[in-house]
Amino acid sequence: MFSNFLIKKFIKDSENIDDEVVRNRYGYLAGIVGILSNLLLFLIKISIGLITFSISIMADAFNNLSDMASSVITIIGFKLASIPPDKEHPFGHGRLEYISALIVAFMVMIVGIQFTKSSIDRILNPVSIKFEITSFIILIVSIFIKFWLSRFNKIIGEKINSSAIKASSVDALGDVFTSSTVILAFFISQFTSLPIDGYIGVVVSLLILYAGYSLIKETISPLLGEAPEPEFVETLNDMILSYKPIIGVHDLIVHNYGVYKTIASVHVEIPADLDLITVHDIIDKAEREISKKLKIHLVMHMDPVCIECEKIQEVKYEIDKIIKYNPLIKSMHDFRIIGSGNDDKTIMFDVVVDSEKFDKISNEEDLKNDLFECVKSINKNYNCIINIDRDYY
């Protein structure tokens, strides 16, 4: 396969995509191949256009020249995203890759809008379609090259998880659709007088617009701050819990500053009777090793949990039963009791709520009051301090 040949030929250690240098080489290769492919189409079309004096072919040639812009933007995006952290941007410049993808996505939308306008104009002002062998051959060549370019960018985009290259893939596929529309319209027009090319063009342009919209939505999401993938959360939790004596994980927050530029903070529960220095050494080791394995910057906060006191465990068990049947609550953590004796104790704990359900049918004060009444039903002398946590993943 030619795509794999190019990857093996020009990218050293191509399978090591976790390496930022290797990943950048993929981005540069995709951009350079895009420039060369569009340049080839430009040279073919401009040469034939000058020979045949065809304005439409020469116009299409300059359209391919403008298509090179998306490849240039991709290269610039990867180059800027790899700039090291500085005083103004301590977490690096990785999000610039998302911005370059957003620009290409808008370019796809512009193509869709222009194609929609020209298709509607063709419906309102139909013209007869004449077969020209030169134009037909050029369209076939364009479809072949653009389809291969779209597949090539898709392979690389998915391999290194690059929104910018995925957007370039859709951009090239849009050109395949527009050229295919012309060919399809020619054959169908032989059997009907309807402006079939206009109707087909509208359908195709709507598909292009939808693809552009999907790309914009996908690219804006990490810029706004999206939730981490469930697989990542599960992997991270399992790795943290593999370090003994950590017995619980909660309050995970993940910030994405670009591919392989992720910062995560998490609270871990540790038995309260352990030596503080020992606990610090364990957490420090976990932070260092997990950060290296997952290529993130992990910060862990320690929450001491009393697991030996039977009275605390009895009360916690009763409250566990209460929150278990509340559909708004996903979990409870940081449970502790302040005070001595049987009276005037203060129970403190945090609950994690299901954000989608919670925002629709309840608010924090109502939930706190409900939980407070439930705790009072266990012992009327208990006071309550309850914190409502949102699930950030």
C-alpha positions in Angstrom: 0.0 0.0 0.0 1.5 3.3 -1.1 0.4 5.2 2.1 2.3 2.7 4.3 5.3 2.9 2.0 5.5 6.7 2.4 5.1 6.4 6.2 7.9 3.7 6.4 10.1 5.6 4.0 10.0 9.1 5.5 9.2 8.6 9.2 11.9 7.0 11.3 10.6 4.7 14.1 7.1 5.2 12.7 5.4 2.9 15.2 6.5 4.9 18.2 3.6 7.4 18.0 3.8 8.2 21.7 7.0 10.1 20.9 6.2 13.8 20.2 9.0 14.0 17.6 7.6 11.0 15.7 4.1 12.4 15.9 5.2 15.8 14.5 6.9 14.0 11.6 3.5 12.4 10.7 1.9 15.9 10.7 4.7 17.3 8.5 4.4 14.3 6.1 0.6 14.7 5.8 1.0 18.4 5.0 3.8 18.0 2.5 1.9 15.2 0.7 -1.1 17.4 0.6 0.9 20.3 -0.9 2.5 18.0 -3.6 -0.8 16.4 -4.5 -2.6 19.7 -5.1 0.4 21.1 -6.8 0.4 18.2 -9.2 -3.3 18.7 -10.0 -2.7 22.4 -10.5 0.1 21.8 -13.0 -1.9 19.2 -14.9 -5.0 21.4 -15.1 -3.3 24.7 -15.8 -1.3 23.1 -18.6 -4.4 21.6 -20.3 -6.3 24.8 -19.7 -3.7 26.9 -21.5 -3.5 24.4 -24.4 -7.3 24.2 -24.8 -8.0 27.8 -23.8 -10.6 26.4 -21.3 -11.4 29.0 -18.6 -13.3 26.4 -16.5 -10.2 24.1 -16.4 -7.9 26.9 -15.5 -10.3 28.1 -12.7 -10.4 24.6 -11.3 -6.5 24.6 -11.4 -6.4 27.6 -9.2 -9.0 26.0 -6.9 -6.4 23.2 -6.3 -3.8 25.8 -5.6 -6.0 27.3 -2.9 -6.6 23.7 -1.5 -2.9 23.7 -0.7 -3.7 26.2 2.1 -5.2 23.5 4.3 -2.0 21.5 4.1 0.1 24.6 4.8 -2.1 25.3 7.8 -1.6 21.7 9.1 2.2 22.1 8.9 2.1 25.5 10.7 -0.3 24.1 13.3 2.1 21.2 14.2 5.1 23.5 14.2 3.5 26.0 16.5 2.0 23.3 18.8 5.5 21.9 19.4 6.9 25.2 20.7 8.2 24.5 24.3 6.4 26.1 27.3 7.3 29.7 28.1 6.5 32.3 30.8 3.1 33.2 29.2 2.1 29.6 28.4 3.6 27.3 31.1 1.7 24.3 29.8 2.9 24.6 26.3 1.2 25.5 23.0 -0.4 22.2 22.1 -3.9 23.7 21.7 -2.6 25.5 18.6 -3.1 22.2 16.7 -6.8 22.3 17.6 -7.0 25.9 16.3 -5.4 24.9 13.0 -7.9 22.1 12.7 -10.7 24.6 13.4 -9.5 26.8 10.5 -9.5 23.8 8.1 -13.0 22.9 9.3 -14.2 26.4 8.5 -12.7 26.0 5.1 -14.7 22.8 4.6 -17.9 24.8 5.6 -17.0 27.5 3.1 -16.7 24.9 0.3 -20.1 23.5 1.3 -21.8 26.9 1.3 -20.3 27.9 -2.1 -21.3 24.5 -3.5 -24.9 24.9 -2.1 -25.2 28.4 -3.8 -23.9 27.2 -7.1 -26.2 24.1 -7.0 -29.3 26.1 -6.3 -28.3 28.6 -9.0 -28.1 25.6 -11.4 -31.6 24.5 -10.4 -33.0 28.0 -10.9 -31.0 28.6 -14.1 -30.5 25.2 -15.7 -28.0 24.8 -18.6 -27.4 21.8 -20.8 -24.5 19.6 -19.9 -22.1 18.9 -22.7 -19.7 16.0 -22.6 -16.0 17.0 -23.1 -13.5 14.1 -23.1 -10.7 16.4 -21.7 -12.7 17.6 -18.8 -13.9 14.1 -18.1 -10.4 12.7 -17.9 -9.3 15.5 -15.6 -12.2 14.9 -13.3 -11.3 11.2 -13.1 -7.7 12.0 -12.3 -8.8 14.5 -9.7 -11.1 12.1 -8.1 -8.4 9.4 -7.9 -5.8 11.7 -6.4 -8.1 13.4 -4.0 -9.7 10.1 -2.8 -6.2 8.7 -2.1 -5.2 11.9 -0.3 -8.3 11.7 1.8 -7.6 8.1 2.8 -3.9 9.0 3.4 -4.9 11.8 5.8 -7.5 9.7 7.5 -4.9 6.9 8.2 -2.5 9.4 9.7 -5.2 11.4 11.5 -6.5 8.3 13.3 -3.1 6.9 13.9 -1.8 10.0 15.8 -5.3 11.2 16.9 -4.9 14.6 15.1 -8.0 16.7 14.5 -6.1 18.9 12.0 -5.3 16.0 9.7 -8.7 14.5 10.1 -10.1 17.8 9.0 -7.8 17.8 5.9 -9.1 14.3 5.1 -12.7 15.6 5.0 -11.6 18.6 3.0 -10.1 16.3 0.3 -13.2 14.1 0.4 -15.4 17.1 -0.2 -13.5 17.6 -3.5 -14.1 14.0 -4.4 -17.9 14.5 -3.9 -18.0 17.7 -6.0 -16.1 16.1 -8.9 -18.2 12.9 -8.7 -21.3 15.0 -8.8 -20.3 16.4 -12.2 -19.7 13.0 -13.6 -22.9 11.5 -12.2 -24.9 14.5 -13.4 -23.6 14.0 -16.9 -24.7 10.4 -17.2 -28.1 11.0 -15.6 -28.8 14.1 -17.8 -28.8 11.8 -20.8 -32.1 10.5 -19.7 -33.9 13.6 -18.3 -34.3 17.3 -19.0 -34.3 18.1 -15.3 -31.3 20.1 -13.9 -30.2 16.9 -12.1 -26.7 18.2 -11.5 -28.2 21.0 -9.3 -30.3 18.6 -7.2 -27.4 16.2 -6.7 -25.2 19.1 -5.9 -27.5 20.3 -3.1 -27.5 16.8 -1.5 -23.7 16.6 -1.7 -23.2 20.1 -0.4 -25.4 19.4 2.6 -23.3 16.3 3.3 -20.2 18.5 3.1 -21.8 21.1 5.4 -22.6 18.4 7.9 -19.1 17.1 7.8 -17.7 20.6 8.4 -20.1 21.1 11.3 -19.1 17.8 12.9 -15.4 18.8 12.5 -16.0 22.2 14.1 -17.9 20.6 17.0 -15.2 18.0 17.5 -12.4 20.6 17.4 -14.1 23.2 19.7 -14.8 20.6 22.4 -11.2 20.2 23.6 -10.7 23.9 23.4 -13.6 24.5 25.7 -12.5 21.7 28.1 -14.1 18.3 27.5 -14.4 15.4 29.8 -11.7 12.7 29.5 -12.4 9.4 27.8 -14.0 6.8 30.1 -11.2 4.3 29.2 -8.6 6.8 30.3 -10.4 7.4 33.7 -10.7 3.6 34.2 -7.0 3.0 33.4 -5.9 5.9 35.7 -8.1 4.7 38.6 -6.9 1.1 38.3 -3.2 2.2 38.2 -3.7 4.4 41.3 -5.5 1.7 43.3 -2.6 -0.7 42.5 -0.5 1.2 44.9 -1.1 0.0 48.4 -2.3 1.2 50.8 -4.5 3.6 48.6 -8.1 2.4 49.2 -10.1 5.0 47.2 -10.0 7.5 44.4 -12.2 10.6 43.8 -12.3 14.2 42.6 -10.5 13.5 39.4 -10.0 16.6 37.2 -8.3 16.4 33.8 -7.1 19.4 31.8 -6.0 18.9 28.2 -3.5 21.4 26.7 -2.9 19.4 23.5 -2.1 15.8 22.6 0.3 14.4 25.2 0.0 17.6 27.2 -2.5 16.5 29.9 -2.6 17.5 33.5 -4.6 15.5 36.0 -5.4 16.0 39.7 -7.0 13.5 42.0 -7.7 12.8 45.6 -6.7 9.4 47.1 -7.9 7.9 50.3 -5.3 6.5 52.7 -5.8 4.9 56.1 -5.4 7.6 58.8 -3.2 5.5 61.1 -0.3 5.3 58.7 3.0 7.2 59.1 2.9 10.5 57.2 6.4 10.1 55.7 5.5 6.6 54.4 2.3 7.9 52.8 4.2 10.8 51.1 6.7 8.4 49.7 4.0 6.2 48.3 2.1 9.0 46.7 5.3 10.6 45.3 6.2 7.3 43.7 2.7 6.8 42.2 2.7 10.3 40.8 6.1 9.8 39.1 5.5 6.4 37.7 1.9 6.9 36.5 2.8 10.3 34.9 5.6 8.5 32.9 3.4 5.6 31.8 0.4 7.7 30.7 2.4 10.7 29.5 0.6 13.1 31.8 1.4 15.3 34.7 -0.4 13.8 37.7 -0.9 15.6 41.0 -2.3 13.5 43.9 -3.9 14.9 47.1 -4.1 12.6 50.2 -7.3 12.3 52.2 -6.9 10.3 55.5 -9.7 7.9 56.2 -10.4 6.3 59.6 -11.1 2.6 58.9 -10.5 1.2 62.4 -13.2 3.0 64.5 -16.2 0.8 64.6 -18.6 3.6 65.5 -17.5 5.6 62.4 -18.0 2.6 60.2 -21.4 1.9 61.7 -22.6 5.5 61.0 -21.0 5.4 57.5 -22.8 2.1 56.8 -26.2 3.7 57.7 -25.6 6.7 55.5 -24.3 4.5 52.6 -27.7 2.7 52.7 -29.5 6.1 52.5 -27.6 7.5 49.5 -27.6 4.1 47.7 -31.3 4.6 46.8 -30.9 8.3 45.8 -30.8 8.4 41.9 -29.0 11.7 42.0 -26.0 10.5 44.0 -23.2 8.4 42.4 -20.9 8.0 45.3 -19.8 9.3 48.7 -16.2 10.0 50.0 -14.2 11.9 52.7 -16.5 10.6 55.4 -15.5 11.6 58.9 -16.9 12.4 62.3 -15.8 15.4 64.5 -16.5 15.4 68.2 -16.6 12.9 71.1 -19.3 11.2 73.1 -22.8 10.4 71.8 -24.1 14.0 71.5 -23.3 17.0 69.3 -21.2 15.1 66.8 -20.6 16.6 63.4 -20.7 14.3 60.4 -18.8 15.5 57.3 -18.8 13.9 53.9 -18.9 14.7 50.2 -21.3 13.2 47.6 -20.7 13.0 43.9 -23.9 13.8 41.9 -25.0 12.8 38.4 -24.7 16.2 36.7 -27.2 15.4 33.9 -30.0 14.3 36.3 -29.1 16.7 39.1 -29.3 20.0 37.1 -32.7 19.0 35.7 -34.7 18.1 38.8 -32.8 19.4 41.9 -30.4 21.9 43.4 -27.6 21.8 46.0 -29.6 23.2 48.9 -32.6 20.8 48.4 -30.3 17.8 48.2 -28.3 18.9 51.3 -31.5 19.4 53.3 -32.8 15.9 52.3 -29.5 14.3 53.3 -29.5 16.3 56.6 -33.0 15.0 57.5 -31.9 11.5 56.7 -28.8 11.8 59.0 -31.1 13.2 61.7 -33.2 10.1 61.5 -30.2 8.1 62.5 -29.4 10.3 65.5 -31.2 13.6 66.1 -28.1 15.0 67.9 -25.9 14.7 64.7 -25.0 17.8 62.8 -24.1 17.7 59.2 -21.6 19.3 56.8 -22.2 18.1 53.3 -20.3 19.1 50.2 -21.7 18.5 46.7 -19.2 17.4 44.1 -19.7 17.3 40.3 -18.5 14.4 38.3 -15.8 15.9 35.9 -15.4 12.7 33.9 
